[in-house]
């Protein structure tokens, strides 16, 4: 490959890296006299016509991106069966190498790199491009310390083609999102999750999930929460830990957008560098100052219950030790309050508040109702939430997102909208879009022991679909449910398919006797041996059937006998022989006798 010239332009000079999809070479662009990086696809992808079409399309889409934190794509092509993509050559090393060399990074440095990464993703997401494989290996650190994200296009081409290739999940299992692990719809929030994993690794020097196999790691993304960052590195500011936790939420709807994450990281970085006090931070001084901005624990139901118990301690019988003057002061305050309510200033103020409330509600409901500009509400039903939001905001409409269960619409897509598509509304009108959460989560019932009809009725009532129904022999009565998939107690969603196995009844121990009519004796013997039966008596009987063929059997065809039982047959001996005719004198001719010649006695 070295010294090979691709497309009569790119001279391969040095192999500088590679991965599961391609090899990367440093090359010289002979036309523009500059160094470039050339990524050449592996043969397993080069032979896939569908993938190659997506690869070229996604690469061309990524080539439109121009951003200081994204590696520019210059060209994409094919030469003698080798499909390649030409990119900006960045001298330096990957973030993965940097973490391996330095261990965990300082919080300020980690936040700065994550902010630049979020900035790159924001630019891509605004152009409807999703990376799908954000990881330290695809983040290049330049000599000046700034970063560039590479592999836009090739990663997206793999994911848009299929999440599996040759039976294996494509992607980097340590960094991909729960929805990628499940193979469901991928959105911009998938990149945000991966960014959260990268920031976790930068802050702790370790990955949030590890396991012996790729499948075990993927399951942890779906089922487990990572070890809290501050439990590993107590020196990490709480605000960074909160940003990571939010980004790695298993529900894509609860993750921030790349824009929101950029803002959060920018504020956190400013706080850590002492440039702003607008972000909450836990400091020793906050413990002494009750009015200082602090990070406080989330209020849990247990905390509320404890608080209510403390307030009710002693009830009305508890003596607080207040003096008798308290009641008199309270009566004076109540009198002053009644006088205030009757004043004109109070009444005018109340009216003003009501009017402001009316205008605020009108604005929220109808937009700029004083404006003459009207826009048509676009149809966003069936769109991914981020795409729907962009479509509405392009029309100068505000967006409110609500969630709804719908088994017929994939999670993350718009189920319905209000106002409906095609309606003319004032600009800045609020449009509510209802995003599918998939089918409503249910607990799988125990179907074992139920009759098939009862099991099907129960599944239909719960909104579950009946899948494959298998049968197997069992001592249980015929039609009784023996097995089910998913199993009892597992979590399922409305509309999900359920397979189950029913009993065919007890296993038959006998052998059904076939019809041997017309068969030869030798054929009957072979068949009986194959069915573990024996030949009993063989009788012959005259018949019009060919000699040696079976004309009768006992037991009759269709009967059941135990293994080793005997079958008696009757065989045709052919037709019975006929009696011989009396010989006639053929030497004498018959003579006619006239009546006159009759001899009278």
HUPEKA-V626008 format. One record per residue. N is the residue number from 1. SS is DSSP state (A for helix, B for strand, O for the rest). OMEGA is omega in degrees with one decimal (* if undefined). BURIAL is # if it has 16 or more other ideal C-beta (glycine too) atoms within 10 Angstrom, else .. Layout:
BEGIN
[[N | SS | OMEGA | BURIAL] [N | SS | OMEGA | BURIAL]]
END
This chain:
BEGIN
[[1 | O | 179.3 | .] [2 | O | -178.9 | .] [3 | O | 174.9 | .] [4 | O | 179.9 | #] [5 | B | 179.3 | .] [6 | B | 176.6 | #] [7 | O | 179.2 | .] [8 | O | -174.2 | .] [9 | O | -171.8 | #] [10 | B | -178.1 | #] [11 | B | -179.0 | #] [12 | B | -176.5 | #] [13 | B | -172.7 | #] [14 | B | 174.6 | .] [15 | B | -174.7 | .] [16 | B | 178.9 | .] [17 | B | 179.1 | .] [18 | B | -179.1 | .] [19 | O | -175.7 | .] [20 | O | -176.4 | .] [21 | O | -172.5 | #] [22 | B | 171.1 | #] [23 | B | -176.6 | #] [24 | B | -179.6 | #] [25 | B | 167.7 | #] [26 | B | -176.4 | #] [27 | B | 178.3 | #] [28 | B | 176.3 | #] [29 | B | -174.9 | #] [30 | O | -177.6 | .] [31 | O | -176.7 | .] [32 | O | 176.5 | .] [33 | O | 178.8 | .] [34 | B | 176.7 | .] [35 | B | 177.9 | .] [36 | B | 173.1 | #] [37 | B | -179.2 | #] [38 | B | 178.5 | #] [39 | B | -177.2 | #] [40 | B | -176.8 | #] [41 | B | 173.7 | #] [42 | O | -175.1 | .] [43 | A | -177.3 | .] [44 | A | 176.4 | .] [45 | A | -177.0 | #] [46 | A | -178.7 | #] [47 | O | -179.2 | .] [48 | O | -174.6 | #] [49 | A | -179.2 | .] [50 | A | 179.8 | .] [51 | A | -178.5 | #] [52 | A | 178.5 | #] [53 | A | 178.7 | .] [54 | A | -179.8 | #] [55 | A | 179.4 | #] [56 | A | -178.9 | #] [57 | A | -179.0 | .] [58 | A | 179.3 | #] [59 | A | 178.2 | #] [60 | A | 176.3 | .] [61 | A | 178.9 | #] [62 | A | -179.3 | #] [63 | A | 178.9 | #] [64 | O | -179.4 | .] [65 | O | 172.9 | #] [66 | O | -175.9 | .] [67 | O | -176.7 | #] [68 | O | -178.8 | .] [69 | O | 178.3 | #] [70 | B | 176.7 | #] [71 | O | -177.8 | #] [72 | O | 173.7 | #] [73 | B | -176.2 | #] [74 | B | -170.7 | #] [75 | B | 173.8 | #] [76 | B | -176.1 | #] [77 | B | -177.9 | .] [78 | B | -179.9 | .] [79 | B | 177.8 | .] [80 | O | 177.1 | .] [81 | O | 178.7 | .] [82 | B | 178.2 | #] [83 | B | -171.9 | #] [84 | B | 175.9 | #] [85 | B | -176.6 | #] [86 | B | -174.9 | #] [87 | B | 173.3 | #] [88 | B | 177.6 | #] [89 | O | -178.8 | #] [90 | O | 176.7 | #] [91 | O | -179.5 | .] [92 | O | -179.2 | #] [93 | B | -176.9 | .] [94 | B | 176.8 | #] [95 | A | 178.3 | #] [96 | A | 177.9 | #] [97 | A | -179.3 | .] [98 | A | 178.8 | #] [99 | A | 179.6 | #] [100 | A | -179.8 | .] [101 | A | -171.8 | .] [102 | A | -173.5 | .] [103 | O | 178.9 | .] [104 | O | -179.1 | #] [105 | O | 173.7 | #] [106 | O | -176.6 | .] [107 | A | -178.8 | #] [108 | A | -179.8 | .] [109 | A | 179.2 | #] [110 | A | 179.5 | #] [111 | A | 179.7 | #] [112 | A | 179.2 | #] [113 | A | 179.6 | #] [114 | A | 178.4 | #] [115 | A | 178.3 | #] [116 | A | 177.8 | #] [117 | A | 177.6 | #] [118 | A | 178.4 | #] [119 | A | 178.3 | #] [120 | A | 179.6 | #] [121 | A | 178.7 | #] [122 | A | 179.5 | #] [123 | A | -180.0 | #] [124 | A | -177.2 | #] [125 | A | 177.0 | #] [126 | A | 176.8 | .] [127 | O | 178.7 | .] [128 | O | 175.8 | .] [129 | O | 176.5 | #] [130 | O | -176.0 | #] [131 | O | 177.3 | #] [132 | O | -178.9 | #] [133 | O | 177.5 | #] [134 | O | 178.9 | #] [135 | O | -177.4 | #] [136 | A | -179.9 | #] [137 | A | -179.0 | #] [138 | A | 178.2 | #] [139 | B | -176.5 | #] [140 | B | 177.6 | #] [141 | B | -179.1 | #] [142 | O | -177.2 | .] [143 | O | 179.9 | .] [144 | O | 177.1 | .] [145 | O | 178.4 | .] [146 | O | -174.6 | .] [147 | B | 172.5 | #] [148 | B | 178.9 | #] [149 | B | 179.3 | #] [150 | O | 175.3 | #] [151 | O | 168.5 | #] [152 | O | 179.0 | #] [153 | O | -177.0 | #] [154 | A | 178.5 | #] [155 | A | -179.9 | #] [156 | A | 179.8 | #] [157 | A | 178.3 | #] [158 | A | -175.5 | #] [159 | A | -179.1 | #] [160 | A | 176.5 | #] [161 | A | 176.4 | #] [162 | O | 178.1 | .] [163 | O | 177.3 | #] [164 | B | 177.8 | .] [165 | B | -176.4 | #] [166 | O | 177.4 | .] [167 | O | -178.3 | .] [168 | B | 178.3 | .] [169 | B | 179.2 | #] [170 | O | 179.9 | #] [171 | O | -179.2 | #] [172 | O | -167.4 | #] [173 | O | -179.5 | #] [174 | O | -172.3 | #] [175 | O | -174.0 | #] [176 | O | -170.5 | #] [177 | O | 176.7 | #] [178 | A | -179.8 | #] [179 | A | 173.8 | #] [180 | A | 178.9 | #] [181 | A | 179.7 | #] [182 | A | -178.6 | .] [183 | O | 179.5 | .] [184 | O | -173.8 | #] [185 | O | 179.5 | .] [186 | O | 179.5 | #] [187 | O | 177.4 | #] [188 | A | 178.9 | #] [189 | A | 176.3 | #] [190 | A | 176.1 | #] [191 | A | 179.9 | #] [192 | A | 177.5 | #] [193 | A | -179.6 | #] [194 | A | 175.9 | #] [195 | A | 176.9 | #] [196 | A | 178.3 | #] [197 | A | 179.6 | #] [198 | A | 179.0 | #] [199 | A | 176.0 | #] [200 | A | -178.6 | #] [201 | A | 179.2 | #] [202 | A | -175.8 | #] [203 | A | -174.8 | #] [204 | A | -175.3 | #] [205 | O | 180.0 | .] [206 | O | 176.9 | #] [207 | O | -179.1 | .] [208 | O | -178.6 | #] [209 | O | 175.1 | #] [210 | O | 179.1 | .] [211 | O | -177.8 | .] [212 | O | -178.8 | .] [213 | O | 177.4 | .] [214 | A | -179.3 | .] [215 | A | -179.4 | .] [216 | A | 178.0 | .] [217 | A | 178.9 | #] [218 | A | 178.8 | #] [219 | A | 178.4 | .] [220 | A | 175.2 | #] [221 | A | -176.2 | #] [222 | A | -166.2 | .] [223 | A | -171.1 | .] [224 | O | 172.9 | .] [225 | O | -179.8 | .] [226 | O | 175.2 | #] [227 | O | -179.4 | .] [228 | O | -176.2 | .] [229 | A | -175.3 | #] [230 | A | 173.2 | #] [231 | A | 177.2 | .] [232 | A | -179.2 | #] [233 | O | -177.5 | #] [234 | O | -177.7 | .] [235 | O | 179.8 | .] [236 | O | 179.3 | #] [237 | O | -178.0 | #] [238 | A | -177.5 | .] [239 | A | 178.0 | #] [240 | A | 176.9 | #] [241 | A | -179.9 | #] [242 | A | 179.2 | .] [243 | A | 179.6 | #] [244 | A | -179.4 | #] [245 | A | -179.7 | .] [246 | A | -179.4 | #] [247 | A | -176.9 | #] [248 | O | 175.9 | #] [249 | O | -176.5 | #] [250 | O | 177.2 | .] [251 | O | -178.4 | .] [252 | A | -178.1 | #] [253 | A | -177.5 | .] [254 | A | 176.6 | .] [255 | O | 175.9 | #] [256 | O | 169.8 | #] [257 | O | 177.3 | #] [258 | A | 177.3 | #] [259 | A | 179.3 | .] [260 | A | -179.2 | #] [261 | A | 176.2 | #] [262 | A | 180.0 | #] [263 | A | 179.9 | .] [264 | A | -179.2 | #] [265 | A | 179.2 | #] [266 | A | 178.8 | #] [267 | A | 179.0 | #] [268 | A | -180.0 | #] [269 | A | 177.8 | #] [270 | A | 179.1 | .] [271 | A | -178.3 | #] [272 | A | 178.7 | #] [273 | O | 175.7 | .] [274 | O | -177.3 | .] [275 | O | -176.9 | .] [276 | O | 176.4 | .] [277 | O | -175.5 | .] [278 | O | -178.7 | .] [279 | O | -179.1 | #] [280 | O | 178.5 | #] [281 | O | 179.3 | #] [282 | O | 179.8 | .] [283 | O | 178.8 | .] [284 | A | -177.7 | .] [285 | A | -177.6 | .] [286 | A | -179.5 | #] [287 | A | -178.6 | .] [288 | A | -177.0 | .] [289 | O | -176.5 | .] [290 | O | -178.3 | .] [291 | O | -179.7 | .] [292 | O | 174.9 | .] [293 | O | -174.8 | .] [294 | O | 168.9 | .] [295 | O | -177.7 | .] [296 | O | 179.9 | .] [297 | O | 177.8 | .] [298 | O | 179.0 | .] [299 | O | -178.9 | .] [300 | O | 176.4 | .] [301 | A | 178.5 | .] [302 | A | 178.7 | .] [303 | A | 179.2 | .] [304 | A | -179.6 | .] [305 | A | 178.1 | .] [306 | A | -178.8 | .] [307 | A | 179.5 | .] [308 | A | 178.7 | .] [309 | A | -179.4 | .] [310 | A | -178.7 | .] [311 | A | -176.2 | .] [312 | O | -177.5 | .] [313 | O | 177.1 | .] [314 | O | 176.8 | .] [315 | A | -175.7 | .] [316 | A | -177.5 | .] [317 | A | -177.1 | .] [318 | O | -178.7 | .] [319 | O | -178.4 | .] [320 | O | 175.1 | .] [321 | O | 177.8 | .] [322 | O | -179.3 | .] [323 | O | -175.2 | .] [324 | O | -177.7 | .] [325 | A | -177.1 | .] [326 | A | -178.2 | .] [327 | A | -179.7 | .] [328 | A | 179.9 | .] [329 | A | -179.0 | .] [330 | A | 178.3 | .] [331 | A | 178.0 | .] [332 | A | -179.6 | .] [333 | A | 179.7 | .] [334 | A | 178.1 | .] [335 | A | 179.4 | .] [336 | A | -179.1 | .] [337 | A | 179.2 | .] [338 | A | 178.7 | .] [339 | A | -178.4 | .] [340 | A | -177.6 | .] [341 | A | -176.6 | .] [342 | O | -176.9 | .] [343 | O | 179.3 | .] [344 | A | -178.8 | .] [345 | A | -179.2 | .] [346 | A | -178.4 | .] [347 | A | 179.1 | .] [348 | A | 178.9 | .] [349 | A | 179.5 | .] [350 | A | 177.9 | .] [351 | A | 179.6 | .] [352 | A | 178.9 | .] [353 | A | 179.1 | .] [354 | A | 179.7 | .] [355 | A | 177.9 | .] [356 | A | 177.8 | .] [357 | A | 178.6 | .] [358 | A | -179.9 | .] [359 | A | 178.4 | .] [360 | A | 178.8 | .] [361 | A | 178.8 | .] [362 | A | 179.3 | .] [363 | A | -179.3 | #] [364 | A | -175.7 | .] [365 | A | -171.2 | .] [366 | A | 179.5 | .] [367 | O | -179.9 | #] [368 | O | -173.5 | .] [369 | O | 177.6 | .] [370 | O | -177.4 | .] [371 | O | 177.4 | .] [372 | O | -177.5 | .] [373 | O | 177.1 | .] [374 | B | 178.5 | .] [375 | B | 178.4 | #] [376 | B | -179.8 | .] [377 | O | 179.6 | #] [378 | O | 178.4 | #] [379 | O | -178.5 | .] [380 | O | 179.4 | #] [381 | O | -179.2 | #] [382 | O | -180.0 | .] [383 | O | 170.2 | #] [384 | B | -171.6 | #] [385 | A | -177.7 | #] [386 | A | 178.3 | #] [387 | A | 178.3 | #] [388 | A | 179.7 | #] [389 | A | -179.4 | #] [390 | A | -179.6 | #] [391 | A | -178.8 | #] [392 | A | -179.1 | #] [393 | A | 176.0 | .] [394 | A | 178.0 | .] [395 | O | -179.5 | .] [396 | O | 176.0 | .] [397 | O | 176.7 | #] [398 | B | -172.2 | .] [399 | B | 171.0 | #] [400 | B | -176.7 | .] [401 | B | 174.2 | .] [402 | B | -176.8 | .] [403 | B | 178.8 | .] [404 | B | 175.0 | .] [405 | O | 175.8 | #] [406 | O | -176.5 | #] [407 | O | -176.2 | #] [408 | O | -178.6 | .] [409 | O | -179.3 | #] [410 | O | 179.8 | .] [411 | O | 179.0 | #] [412 | O | 178.8 | #] [413 | B | -178.4 | #] [414 | B | 178.3 | #] [415 | B | -178.8 | #] [416 | B | -179.6 | #] [417 | B | 174.4 | #] [418 | B | -1.2 | .] [419 | O | -178.4 | .] [420 | O | -178.6 | .] [421 | O | 176.3 | .] [422 | O | -179.6 | .] [423 | O | 176.8 | .] [424 | B | -179.2 | .] [425 | B | 175.5 | #] [426 | B | 175.7 | #] [427 | O | -175.6 | .] [428 | O | 174.7 | #] [429 | O | 178.4 | #] [430 | B | 176.5 | #] [431 | B | 178.9 | #] [432 | B | 176.1 | .] [433 | B | -178.7 | #] [434 | B | -174.6 | #] [435 | B | -179.0 | #] [436 | B | 171.4 | #] [437 | O | -174.0 | #] [438 | O | 178.1 | #] [439 | O | 178.4 | #] [440 | O | -176.8 | .] [441 | B | -179.0 | .] [442 | B | 173.8 | .] [443 | B | -176.9 | .] [444 | O | 179.7 | #] [445 | O | 177.7 | #] [446 | O | -177.9 | .] [447 | O | -175.5 | #] [448 | O | 179.4 | #] [449 | O | 178.9 | .] [450 | O | 173.6 | #] [451 | B | -178.2 | .] [452 | A | -178.6 | #] [453 | A | 179.2 | .] [454 | A | 179.0 | .] [455 | A | 179.3 | #] [456 | A | 179.1 | #] [457 | A | -179.7 | .] [458 | A | 179.7 | .] [459 | A | 178.8 | #] [460 | A | 179.7 | .] [461 | A | 179.9 | .] [462 | A | -179.4 | #] [463 | O | 177.8 | #] [464 | O | -178.0 | #] [465 | B | 178.4 | .] [466 | B | -179.4 | .] [467 | B | -179.5 | .] [468 | B | 176.4 | .] [469 | B | -178.4 | .] [470 | B | 177.5 | .] [471 | B | 173.4 | .] [472 | B | -177.5 | .] [473 | O | -177.4 | .] [474 | O | 174.8 | #] [475 | O | 177.0 | .] [476 | O | 178.3 | #] [477 | O | 179.8 | .] [478 | O | 179.4 | .] [479 | O | 179.5 | #] [480 | B | 179.7 | #] [481 | B | -179.5 | #] [482 | B | -176.9 | #] [483 | B | 177.3 | .] [484 | B | 177.4 | #] [485 | B | 7.2 | .] [486 | O | -177.0 | .] [487 | O | 179.4 | .] [488 | O | 176.5 | .] [489 | O | 179.9 | .] [490 | O | -178.5 | .] [491 | B | 179.0 | .] [492 | B | 178.9 | #] [493 | B | 178.3 | #] [494 | O | -178.1 | #] [495 | O | -179.7 | #] [496 | O | -178.2 | #] [497 | B | 179.3 | .] [498 | B | 175.4 | #] [499 | B | 174.3 | .] [500 | B | -177.4 | #] [501 | B | 179.1 | #] [502 | B | -177.8 | #] [503 | B | 172.6 | #] [504 | O | -175.6 | #] [505 | O | -177.9 | .] [506 | O | 178.8 | .] [507 | O | -179.9 | .] [508 | O | -179.7 | .] [509 | O | -178.6 | .] [510 | B | 179.0 | .] [511 | B | 177.6 | #] [512 | B | -176.5 | .] [513 | O | 177.4 | #] [514 | O | 178.3 | #] [515 | O | -176.5 | .] [516 | O | -177.5 | #] [517 | O | 176.4 | .] [518 | O | -179.4 | .] [519 | O | 175.6 | #] [520 | B | -179.1 | .] [521 | A | -179.4 | .] [522 | A | 178.4 | .] [523 | A | 178.5 | .] [524 | A | 179.8 | #] [525 | A | 179.9 | #] [526 | A | -179.0 | .] [527 | A | 179.0 | #] [528 | A | 179.2 | #] [529 | A | 179.6 | .] [530 | A | -179.7 | .] [531 | O | 179.3 | #] [532 | O | 175.7 | .] [533 | O | -179.8 | #] [534 | B | 178.7 | .] [535 | B | 179.8 | .] [536 | B | -178.9 | .] [537 | B | 176.7 | .] [538 | B | -179.8 | .] [539 | B | 177.6 | .] [540 | B | -179.5 | .] [541 | B | 179.7 | .] [542 | O | -177.3 | .] [543 | O | 175.8 | #] [544 | O | 178.7 | .] [545 | O | -179.4 | #] [546 | O | -179.5 | .] [547 | O | 177.2 | .] [548 | O | 178.8 | .] [549 | B | -177.3 | #] [550 | B | 177.3 | #] [551 | B | 178.9 | #] [552 | B | -179.3 | .] [553 | B | 177.3 | #] [554 | B | 1.7 | .] [555 | O | -176.9 | .] [556 | O | 177.7 | .] [557 | O | -178.9 | .] [558 | O | 178.5 | .] [559 | O | 178.2 | .] [560 | B | 175.8 | .] [561 | B | 177.8 | .] [562 | B | 176.4 | .] [563 | O | -178.8 | .] [564 | O | 179.8 | .] [565 | O | -177.3 | #] [566 | B | 177.1 | .] [567 | B | 178.8 | #] [568 | B | -179.0 | .] [569 | B | 174.8 | #] [570 | B | -174.3 | #] [571 | B | 179.2 | #] [572 | B | 174.4 | #] [573 | O | -177.7 | .] [574 | O | -179.1 | .] [575 | O | -180.0 | .] [576 | O | -179.9 | .] [577 | O | -178.8 | .] [578 | O | 179.4 | .] [579 | O | -177.9 | .] [580 | O | -179.6 | .] [581 | O | 178.6 | .] [582 | O | -178.4 | .] [583 | O | 178.2 | .] [584 | O | -179.7 | .] [585 | O | -177.9 | .] [586 | O | -177.7 | .] [587 | O | -178.6 | .] [588 | O | 178.4 | .] [589 | O | 177.6 | .] [590 | O | -177.8 | .] [591 | O | 177.2 | .] [592 | O | -178.8 | .] [593 | O | 179.8 | .] [594 | O | 180.0 | .] [595 | A | -177.6 | .] [596 | A | -175.9 | .] [597 | A | -178.9 | .] [598 | O | -177.5 | .] [599 | O | 179.6 | .] [600 | O | 179.1 | .] [601 | O | * | .]]
END
